[in-house]
Amino acid sequence: MITESLYTPNCIRTFSRLYMNVFEPTEEMIRIEDIAHALSMQCRFGGHLPKFYSVAQHSVHCCEEVSEVHQLAALLHDASEAYLVDIPSPVKSGLANYKQLEDRLMKVIAKKFGFDYPLHPDVKIVDESMLHAEWEYLMLEKQHFLKFRSWSQDEAKGRFLNMFYQISPQF
């Protein structure tokens, strides 16, 4: 057992009070409640939007846009960001080993929850399409065929968890 400490080496303390070693993650360190909570608290685009729009809401919308067989992967495609935070792509690409950390963590998350990683191309296509729609509607505030009503943190967390349990009743 790890003693409660702000400075536990290589670890962050999660909402559920577990310590997650992001450099050596295990399935036991991962909880869907921690993922839902953290993603519901993180704003897309590094927080540089005119209004709050969470990574959890983005994930739910992606899940709704893919075929049933890829819904779990779409819902959890950004799950590593619960532990590594949502870093805007231009910044992420300049961080030397971020992709390695993200891939290692996503492999553990995928194994725990039972989806394929690397992600299926259909999930990547929906994620990219959603990114462009969010950019146009949320960042540039242009009219778009999708209407993004910003959910509160509680609503985003609740909808994320409801979607998870609906498509993964075994958990």
Backbone bond lengths (Angstrom), bond angles and torsions (degrees), N, CA, C in turn:
res aa  C-N    CA-C-N  psi(-1)  N-CA   C-N-CA  omega(-1)  CA-C   N-CA-C  phi
1 M - - - 1.458 - - 1.527 109.43 -
2 I 1.302 115.13 137.05 1.453 120.95 179.29 1.522 108.85 -87.31
3 T 1.324 116.54 132.21 1.453 121.89 176.14 1.526 108.81 -71.06
4 E 1.330 116.66 141.32 1.464 120.53 177.99 1.518 109.86 -58.44
5 S 1.327 115.59 120.63 1.452 119.70 -179.92 1.515 110.27 -155.99
6 L 1.304 115.30 136.40 1.448 121.57 175.48 1.528 110.73 -63.60
7 Y 1.318 116.28 -29.59 1.465 120.87 -174.10 1.528 113.27 -112.21
8 T 1.324 117.73 42.29 1.457 121.05 175.31 1.523 107.77 -68.34
9 P 1.325 118.27 122.05 1.474 121.27 -173.93 1.532 113.37 -55.24
10 N 1.338 115.38 131.01 1.465 124.33 174.89 1.524 114.62 61.82
11 C 1.314 117.95 14.18 1.465 120.99 -174.68 1.526 112.01 -122.03
12 I 1.320 113.06 152.28 1.450 120.83 165.84 1.527 106.56 -117.60
13 R 1.304 117.31 151.41 1.461 121.79 176.91 1.515 106.76 -96.70
14 T 1.309 116.10 128.04 1.454 120.96 -175.06 1.528 111.31 -91.24
15 F 1.312 114.66 172.02 1.457 122.48 178.70 1.527 111.29 -55.33
16 S 1.335 116.98 -37.42 1.469 120.93 -179.17 1.528 112.40 -83.18
17 R 1.311 116.44 6.42 1.463 123.92 176.24 1.517 113.95 77.60
18 L 1.312 116.58 15.25 1.465 119.80 173.49 1.522 108.70 -86.98
19 Y 1.304 115.72 156.00 1.458 120.38 172.96 1.520 108.02 -100.98
20 M 1.331 115.47 125.74 1.462 122.27 -179.38 1.517 108.21 -107.12
21 N 1.316 116.03 118.76 1.459 121.03 173.38 1.528 106.34 -89.00
22 V 1.308 116.59 102.89 1.466 120.50 -175.00 1.518 112.61 -70.14
23 F 1.328 117.29 -14.28 1.466 121.02 179.11 1.526 112.08 -91.48
24 E 1.334 116.71 -22.86 1.465 122.29 177.36 1.530 109.08 -139.19
25 P 1.338 116.80 66.48 1.473 119.22 -176.12 1.531 112.16 -72.69
26 T 1.319 115.03 148.28 1.461 121.23 173.14 1.531 107.98 -126.60
27 E 1.306 116.35 161.69 1.465 120.66 178.94 1.531 111.63 -59.89
28 E 1.330 116.88 -32.79 1.465 120.97 -178.08 1.525 111.95 -66.91
29 M 1.318 117.39 -22.15 1.462 121.57 -179.38 1.525 112.70 -82.18
30 I 1.314 117.11 -9.45 1.462 121.51 -171.22 1.525 110.05 -104.91
31 R 1.332 116.19 129.31 1.462 123.19 176.43 1.522 107.95 -130.34
32 I 1.321 116.30 136.67 1.462 120.20 179.23 1.528 110.46 -62.69
33 E 1.327 117.15 -33.04 1.461 120.39 178.77 1.535 111.24 -64.24
34 D 1.324 117.10 -37.23 1.467 120.53 177.22 1.525 110.71 -67.06
35 I 1.318 115.69 -40.86 1.464 120.14 179.26 1.526 109.51 -63.36
36 A 1.334 116.69 -50.08 1.471 120.61 -179.03 1.524 111.03 -61.01
37 H 1.308 117.13 -43.51 1.462 120.70 -178.51 1.531 111.16 -63.22
38 A 1.321 116.37 -51.99 1.469 120.27 -176.36 1.527 111.71 -64.34
39 L 1.335 116.98 -43.37 1.470 119.09 -179.08 1.520 111.80 -67.74
40 S 1.334 116.87 -29.87 1.468 119.62 178.35 1.527 111.96 -73.05
41 M 1.316 116.69 -17.79 1.466 121.86 -179.77 1.528 112.66 -94.77
42 Q 1.334 117.35 -10.58 1.467 121.41 -176.34 1.519 111.35 -100.87
43 C 1.306 115.47 130.80 1.456 121.47 179.04 1.527 109.99 -89.25
44 R 1.306 115.78 139.79 1.474 121.40 175.03 1.526 109.94 -63.11
45 F 1.320 115.54 162.88 1.468 123.40 177.65 1.529 111.72 57.37
46 G 1.334 115.66 34.82 1.452 120.02 177.73 1.521 113.35 61.64
47 G 1.334 117.01 20.45 1.453 121.28 180.00 1.519 114.55 84.85
48 H 1.317 117.67 4.05 1.464 121.52 -176.70 1.522 112.06 -92.02
49 L 1.306 116.61 48.53 1.456 123.26 177.59 1.527 109.55 -112.75
50 P 1.323 117.18 156.14 1.473 119.46 176.80 1.527 112.89 -64.95
51 K 1.343 116.77 -25.37 1.458 120.70 176.89 1.529 108.09 -143.69
52 F 1.330 115.61 159.14 1.457 121.58 -176.93 1.532 111.02 -67.25
53 Y 1.316 115.46 134.54 1.467 122.72 176.55 1.525 105.97 -148.99
54 S 1.311 116.95 111.64 1.458 121.16 -169.21 1.525 113.90 -83.57
55 V 1.314 114.16 159.03 1.461 121.96 173.89 1.528 109.16 -63.21
56 A 1.332 117.76 -34.91 1.470 120.73 177.54 1.522 110.99 -62.22
57 Q 1.330 117.55 -43.55 1.465 120.77 178.38 1.523 109.86 -63.74
58 H 1.316 117.49 -44.59 1.465 121.72 176.32 1.535 110.12 -55.38
59 S 1.320 116.77 -44.71 1.468 121.39 -177.85 1.522 112.03 -64.57
60 V 1.325 116.79 -40.52 1.469 120.81 177.46 1.530 109.61 -63.44
61 H 1.328 117.12 -44.70 1.464 120.27 179.20 1.536 110.95 -61.99
62 C 1.319 117.59 -40.46 1.468 120.25 177.20 1.526 110.40 -62.38
63 C 1.317 115.96 -42.52 1.467 121.25 179.54 1.526 111.30 -59.81
64 E 1.309 116.46 -38.09 1.466 121.33 -178.93 1.525 112.66 -71.12
65 E 1.322 117.62 -17.07 1.463 121.24 -174.23 1.532 114.61 -99.33
66 V 1.333 118.43 -3.54 1.461 120.43 -178.42 1.525 110.31 -108.42
67 S 1.308 115.22 166.36 1.462 119.84 176.15 1.524 109.74 -66.26
68 E 1.301 115.31 157.11 1.462 121.82 -175.48 1.525 112.68 -52.85
69 V 1.309 117.30 -38.11 1.461 121.22 -176.59 1.529 112.75 -64.65
70 H 1.334 117.65 -22.85 1.469 121.19 -177.88 1.533 113.27 -109.82
71 Q 1.333 117.26 7.86 1.463 119.57 -175.30 1.523 113.50 -62.36
72 L 1.309 118.01 -42.83 1.463 119.90 -178.44 1.530 110.61 -63.88
73 A 1.312 116.51 -44.78 1.467 120.01 178.34 1.522 110.85 -62.00
74 A 1.334 116.92 -39.78 1.461 120.13 179.56 1.527 110.85 -66.59
75 L 1.317 117.10 -41.44 1.456 119.99 178.97 1.529 110.90 -63.29
76 L 1.317 117.08 -38.06 1.468 121.41 -174.45 1.525 113.47 -102.36
77 H 1.325 118.05 12.59 1.468 119.84 -176.10 1.526 113.61 -62.54
78 D 1.323 118.27 -23.92 1.468 122.18 177.35 1.527 111.69 -110.43
79 A 1.320 117.83 18.47 1.470 121.17 -175.63 1.521 113.09 -58.85
80 S 1.314 118.44 -31.51 1.469 120.21 178.86 1.529 111.38 -61.17
81 E 1.327 116.25 -26.42 1.462 120.63 -179.48 1.528 112.31 -67.60
82 A 1.318 117.24 -15.86 1.460 120.62 173.89 1.526 110.17 -64.30
83 Y 1.313 116.44 -26.33 1.455 122.02 -177.71 1.529 112.77 -111.34
84 L 1.318 116.98 -29.08 1.472 121.37 -177.91 1.524 112.06 -105.66
85 V 1.295 119.25 -2.37 1.462 129.88 -175.96 1.527 112.38 65.31
86 D 1.313 114.28 159.68 1.460 121.42 -179.78 1.531 108.44 -82.57
87 I 1.306 115.50 107.22 1.461 121.28 178.95 1.528 107.29 -105.38
88 P 1.317 117.81 127.22 1.468 119.75 179.43 1.535 111.50 -54.52
89 S 1.322 116.36 140.82 1.469 122.52 -175.10 1.526 114.84 -49.78
90 P 1.339 120.01 -44.07 1.470 118.55 179.85 1.531 112.99 -61.01
91 V 1.326 116.87 -33.33 1.458 120.93 178.07 1.533 110.01 -77.23
92 K 1.327 115.33 -44.77 1.462 121.51 -178.49 1.526 111.61 -55.12
93 S 1.325 116.35 -41.68 1.471 120.17 -177.41 1.529 112.17 -66.54
94 G 1.327 117.58 -20.16 1.451 120.84 179.06 1.520 114.60 -92.86
95 L 1.306 117.25 -1.48 1.464 121.16 179.03 1.525 109.14 -91.84
96 A 1.290 116.61 118.12 1.473 123.65 -168.35 1.523 115.05 -49.00
97 N 1.310 118.72 -54.53 1.469 118.57 -174.79 1.527 113.54 -114.35
98 Y 1.319 117.56 16.93 1.464 120.28 -179.32 1.530 111.27 -58.74
99 K 1.316 117.52 -46.27 1.476 121.47 -177.87 1.530 110.54 -59.90
100 Q 1.313 117.79 -38.77 1.469 120.91 178.15 1.533 110.94 -64.36
101 L 1.330 116.34 -45.32 1.468 120.47 177.84 1.527 110.76 -61.70
102 E 1.329 115.61 -45.38 1.459 121.05 -179.44 1.530 110.73 -62.15
103 D 1.321 117.71 -46.19 1.472 121.00 179.87 1.527 111.64 -63.08
104 R 1.320 117.20 -43.81 1.472 120.52 179.55 1.526 110.00 -60.74
105 L 1.311 116.14 -45.64 1.465 120.60 -179.28 1.529 111.05 -67.36
106 M 1.331 117.47 -43.04 1.471 120.03 179.73 1.522 111.88 -63.94
107 K 1.312 118.72 -33.98 1.470 121.20 176.62 1.522 110.75 -62.91
108 V 1.322 117.19 -41.42 1.464 121.28 178.83 1.532 110.01 -67.92
109 I 1.322 117.03 -43.60 1.468 121.65 178.82 1.530 109.96 -62.20
110 A 1.330 117.20 -45.50 1.473 121.48 179.75 1.524 111.06 -61.64
111 K 1.307 116.35 -41.79 1.475 119.69 179.28 1.528 110.22 -64.86
112 K 1.320 116.53 -44.84 1.473 119.84 -179.01 1.525 111.87 -60.44
113 F 1.320 116.64 -43.37 1.462 119.78 -173.30 1.528 114.06 -99.21
114 G 1.326 117.63 -6.13 1.458 120.30 171.54 1.515 116.53 82.00
115 F 1.329 117.53 45.62 1.464 120.29 171.46 1.523 108.94 -131.71
116 D 1.315 115.59 164.63 1.463 120.71 -176.34 1.519 111.80 -81.78
117 Y 1.323 114.70 137.75 1.455 122.04 171.50 1.518 106.74 -140.01
118 P 1.316 119.27 130.70 1.456 128.62 6.98 1.531 112.71 -59.50
119 L 1.309 113.59 155.78 1.462 120.98 -175.78 1.516 112.24 -67.89
120 H 1.313 115.36 148.30 1.461 122.40 176.27 1.534 109.09 -63.42
121 P 1.326 118.25 144.61 1.472 120.87 179.33 1.527 114.04 -53.65
122 D 1.329 118.35 -32.92 1.471 120.59 178.88 1.534 111.54 -61.31
123 V 1.333 116.61 -37.54 1.460 121.01 178.71 1.528 109.64 -68.23
124 K 1.308 116.51 -42.51 1.466 120.74 179.47 1.523 111.61 -64.40
125 I 1.320 116.82 -38.08 1.466 121.54 179.04 1.528 110.45 -64.59
126 V 1.330 116.70 -45.80 1.467 120.61 179.53 1.526 110.17 -64.77
127 D 1.317 117.62 -41.92 1.462 121.31 178.69 1.530 110.86 -60.42
128 E 1.311 116.66 -44.91 1.471 121.33 179.32 1.528 110.99 -66.06
129 S 1.325 116.48 -41.35 1.458 120.77 178.28 1.532 110.82 -63.12
130 M 1.329 116.27 -42.24 1.456 121.16 178.89 1.531 110.41 -65.64
131 L 1.320 117.08 -38.88 1.463 121.36 177.07 1.525 110.82 -57.49
132 H 1.338 116.79 -46.20 1.467 120.79 179.70 1.529 111.75 -65.34
133 A 1.320 116.85 -40.44 1.463 120.41 178.87 1.531 110.31 -66.12
134 E 1.332 117.15 -42.13 1.463 121.05 178.42 1.534 110.71 -64.14
135 W 1.306 116.43 -40.07 1.469 121.29 178.49 1.531 109.90 -59.39
136 E 1.328 115.81 -49.87 1.464 120.75 -177.68 1.524 112.03 -65.34
137 Y 1.326 116.34 -48.73 1.462 119.91 -172.47 1.528 112.91 -82.56
138 L 1.338 116.50 -43.83 1.461 119.41 -175.29 1.526 113.18 -87.47
139 M 1.331 116.63 -49.61 1.460 119.53 -176.28 1.529 111.66 -75.52
140 L 1.328 116.49 -49.19 1.465 120.56 -177.28 1.520 112.79 -90.09
141 E 1.327 116.61 -8.73 1.461 124.25 178.56 1.528 112.68 56.45
142 K 1.335 115.26 38.04 1.468 120.72 175.28 1.517 109.12 -90.09
143 Q 1.309 115.46 155.75 1.463 119.56 175.38 1.529 108.32 -67.75
144 H 1.292 116.47 145.65 1.456 121.19 -176.88 1.519 108.07 -149.42
145 F 1.324 115.92 160.33 1.455 119.21 179.95 1.527 111.74 -67.93
146 L 1.329 117.19 -24.61 1.457 120.78 174.95 1.523 108.52 -94.53
147 K 1.290 116.44 133.81 1.455 120.69 176.59 1.523 107.73 -105.58
148 F 1.308 116.02 117.82 1.449 121.04 -177.96 1.521 110.31 -99.58
149 R 1.306 116.20 97.03 1.460 120.59 171.05 1.521 105.63 -83.94
150 S 1.302 116.58 122.85 1.465 119.96 -178.43 1.520 110.60 -69.25
151 W 1.309 115.61 129.01 1.453 121.18 177.00 1.519 109.15 -88.76
152 S 1.305 116.40 150.43 1.461 120.85 172.01 1.528 108.75 -68.90
153 Q 1.311 115.75 166.68 1.468 120.17 177.39 1.530 109.88 -58.57
154 D 1.310 117.59 -44.35 1.471 120.83 -179.36 1.530 111.63 -63.87
155 E 1.334 116.63 -42.60 1.464 119.58 179.64 1.520 110.59 -66.11
156 A 1.311 118.03 -42.86 1.465 121.38 -179.96 1.528 110.81 -62.71
157 K 1.304 116.68 -45.01 1.465 121.11 178.57 1.526 110.58 -62.57
158 G 1.324 116.55 -45.89 1.461 120.60 179.43 1.513 113.26 -62.48
159 R 1.316 116.90 -45.11 1.464 120.46 179.94 1.534 111.22 -66.94
160 F 1.325 116.17 -38.79 1.466 120.17 177.32 1.531 110.10 -60.73
161 L 1.332 117.04 -49.90 1.466 120.60 179.89 1.524 111.62 -64.86
162 N 1.325 118.03 -42.15 1.466 120.33 177.41 1.523 111.37 -59.48
163 M 1.319 116.47 -43.70 1.462 120.04 178.37 1.525 110.10 -62.90
164 F 1.324 116.71 -44.46 1.463 120.66 179.67 1.528 110.79 -57.52
165 Y 1.311 117.16 -50.67 1.472 120.36 -177.76 1.518 112.64 -69.84
166 Q 1.313 116.96 -27.29 1.470 120.32 176.35 1.538 110.63 -69.15
167 I 1.314 117.25 -41.34 1.470 119.41 -177.11 1.525 112.92 -93.97
168 S 1.344 117.66 -9.44 1.470 122.64 179.10 1.523 110.06 -135.09
169 P 1.315 118.25 63.73 1.463 120.36 -174.58 1.529 113.37 -63.89
170 Q 1.330 118.14 -17.00 1.456 121.12 -179.29 1.533 112.30 -69.14
171 F 1.321 117.31 -13.95 1.470 120.14 179.84 1.480 108.68 -94.85
